[in-house]
């Protein structure tokens, strides 16, 4: 079999590495991908990790860990990798690609949080401002105090069309978040958006939901992505959880990227 790049996937806020497992199983059923090596690390303050200085949800901490994971996987496999992510994790993946293109052969973004128009090229850089994320922390604290079966039932009621295997990992991940990581304002996923979008090397594949259904990529941002050489933008009939709402369409986009990425 032709050698494949390994795949490094970063999860979204409130998820964990475990949440990628149903998607990865589906991905490995695609032709030629049964032996695909995949790494799905937990972000700081997620998956049971407790936030600490240098291991917080701050953009610099997430990016630093993302680059370290990419370096380790490249060193272990001996070849460059495909990076991808959902929501918060998509920005980590994009940051890895933009800052360390020597490690990356392709990037996959699932509904990145691009909720504002891009400034015209050449505009002066605006310093990032801290985001108020305390409502996330309150939600995670409430879910930690809720019986697990009730959290699963709530996810099933809100998303009845998801594959059955999605609900338990979703619930476990929410109850494993450190709510204190979201207590104070922090420079978070938009810490360097414009630069990393404009510097990330092609190919980049974007699978975005529809804004009226909860997708985060506004039309003005989508126009910027479509205009970038080597970028492929796909607006699917889903909400923010693109791979859960349309698993086969999403996995096909990633499978094609992996099979065609230049080694």
N, C-alpha and C positions, 0 to 999 in steps of 0.2 A: 504494500500500500504506500502511496505517496506520503511523505512526511507532512505532518500538519503542525501549525503553530499551536501552542497551548493557549488556553483561554482563561483570563482573569476577570471575574465578575464582581462588581461592588453593588451591594444592596442599597435600597432606599431607606429613608428615615423611618424608624420603628420596625423595620424588617431585620433579618439576620442572614448569615450565609446559608442557613438551612432553607430559607425561603426560595432559594434557587433550585432546590433538588427536583421538584416536579418538571420544571422547564428543562433542566439538564438531562433528565431521563428521556424526555421527548426529543431533545437535540441529538442524543446519541443513537436514536432510532433512524436518523437520516443516513442515507447512503454514504459510506466512507467515514462516518464519525463515531463508530461504536467504541473505538479506543481513544477518543479525544480526551486529553488531560485537561481538567478544569479545576480551578482554585476559586473558592468563594469565601474570603475572609470576613470576619465580623468587624464592623467599624467601631471606633472608640465609643464607649457607653452603650453598646448594643451587644446582644448575644450573651448577656450576663457579665459583661465587662463594666467595671466601675470607672467613671470619669476621674481623671487626675491631671495635674499640670503636664502638658505635653501629650496627653492622651484624652483630648476633649473632642467635642463636635466642631470646634473651630476649623475653619478652612485650612489653615496652615498645618494643623495636626493631621487632618484627614488626608491631605495631599502628601505629606511626608510619609505617612504609613503606606499610602497607595504606591508611591514610588519604590519604597522598600520591598513591598510584596512583588512588584514587577521585576525589580532587580534580582530577587531571589529565584523567581520562576525562570527567568532568562538564564541565570547561572546554572540552574538545575537541568534545564532542557537543552541548553546549548544553541538555542535559536530565539529570535524575536517572537513576540506574542501578540495575540488579539486581546484588547481590553474592552470591557463593556460595563454598563451599569444602568440602574433604574433610578430616576429622580435624583436625590442627593448623590447616589453612587455614580450616576452618569456624569456629574461634574467632576468627581474624583477621576473617573476614567479619562475624561477629556483633559484634565490637568496633567495626568501622567503622560498622555500622548503629546501634549503641547510642550511640556518641560523636558521630556526624555524621549524624543522621537527615535533615538537609537535603540530603544527597547521594544518598539511597537510597529506592527505591520498593518494594523487595522483597528478601527474603533467603532463600537456599537453603542448607541444611546437610546434608551427606552424612556420616552417622555421626559426629557430634561426640563428643569424649571426655568424656562426662558419666557418670562412673563412681562417683559418690557421691551420696547423698540431698541434697536441698536443705534448708537450715535453715528453720525457721518464719519467716514474715514478721516483721520487727521485731527479729530476733535481732541481737546485736552483731556487727559485721564482724570476721572473723578475718583477720589479716594473712597474705598468701600465703607459703608456705614454698618454698625452693628444691627442685627435683626432681633426683634422681640419674639422669642420662641417659647415664652412661658406657657402658652396655651397647649403646645405639644406636651410639655412636661406634666401639666395637669391631666391631660388625657391619658398619658401613660400611667400616671399614679392611680387614676381611677380604674384602669384595666388591671393593674396589679392587684387591686383590692376586690376584683370581681372573680367569682368562680370560673375556672378554666372552661368548663362546659358551656357556661353562659357566653363567654367571649367567642367561642366557636360558633354557637348558635346565632349570635349577632352577625358574625361575618357571613354565615350561610344565608341569613335572611336578607342582608344588604346586597349580596352578590350570588344569587341563586344559580347563575350559569357557570360559575367557576368549576374546574375539575375538583372532585372530592378531596384529592390529596393536597389541595392548597390551604384548606381551612385550619388544620391543626398547626402547621408551621407558622402561619400568619398569627394565630393566637399566642403560641409560645413566644414568638419573637417580641410581640408587644409587651408581654408580661416580664420579659427579660431586660427591657431598656432601663437604664439608670435615669429616673426622672429629674434628678438634681442637675444633670448635664444641661438641662433646658431652662434652668431657673433664671439665669441672667442673660441680657442681650449679648450676642456674639457675632463676630464676622463669620458668616456661615457659607452657604453654597454659592453665593454670588460674589465671593471675595475677589475674583479675577476673571469674570465671565467673558468680557469683550476680548481680552488678549488671548485667552485659551481657545475661544472659538476661531479667532482669526489666525492663530499660529498652529493649531493642530494639523498634522499632516494627513493627507488623503491616503487611503479611502476611509470615509466616515459614513456610516449608515445610521439614519435616525428613524425610529418607529415612534410616532407621536399619536396621542389620542386627540379627540375632537374637543375644542374648548367648551362647547355647549354641553358636553358630557363629563367635563372635569379634566380634560387634557390641559397641560400647562404651557404648551408652546403656542403663543399668540401668533396671529397671521403675519404681523410685521416681522417677528423674529423668524418665522418660517421662510419668508421671502429672502432674508439674509442667508439662511442655510442653503436654500435651493440655488442661490447664486454662487456659492463657493465651489471652485473646481474640485472634482473628485468626491463631493458630498452627494449622498442619495437620501432624499427626504420622502418619507411615506406617512401620510395622514390616514390612520386606520379608524374604522367606525367603533371606537372604544372610548372609555374614560381614561383616567390616569394610569390604571393598572393594565397596561396594554397587553403584556404577555399573558396575564390571567384572563382577560376578557376575550382575546383572540390568540390563543396559544399557537396554533399551527401557522397562521400567517406570520406571527412574530418570529417563531423559531426558523421558518424558511428563510427570512431575511438574514438572520445571523448565520445559518448554515451556509448560505451562498457566499457571505463575506469570508468565512473561515476557509472555504474551499478555494477561493480565488485570490486571497491575500498573497502578495508577493513575499516569498520567504527570503 
